[in-house]
Amino acid sequence: MSKRIEDICLIVEVRYDCEAKHECSVPVIEMYGKDEIWEGVVEMFALIGHPKAKRCYAWSFADDDAQPRYVAVLELPPVYSPHTAVRAAIASGQHR
């Protein structure tokens, strides 16, 4: 497992106080009409011990001062895939 994925896994475990196991990496491109509004790789984690969610979708990015930032979205309705996790993050303003 890469250092990036290990770091994201740790963020998920600390944020949601449960164990996270990496399942896969999914490339996502989110479009609005013909405009690309987000592109990246979303990591899928199975959650063990979380009271409500069985899965989490998470990714990292560098902010303006090149510090890594992390986004983690639980698989709870209406989130059911990496794509819907990105859409939820965009809607809440936390995607970047």
Secondary structure by P-SEA (a helix, b strand, c coil): ccaaaaaaaaaaaaaccbbbbbcbbbbbbbbcccccccbbbbbbbbbccccccccccccccccccccbbbbbbccccccccaaaaaaaaaaacccc
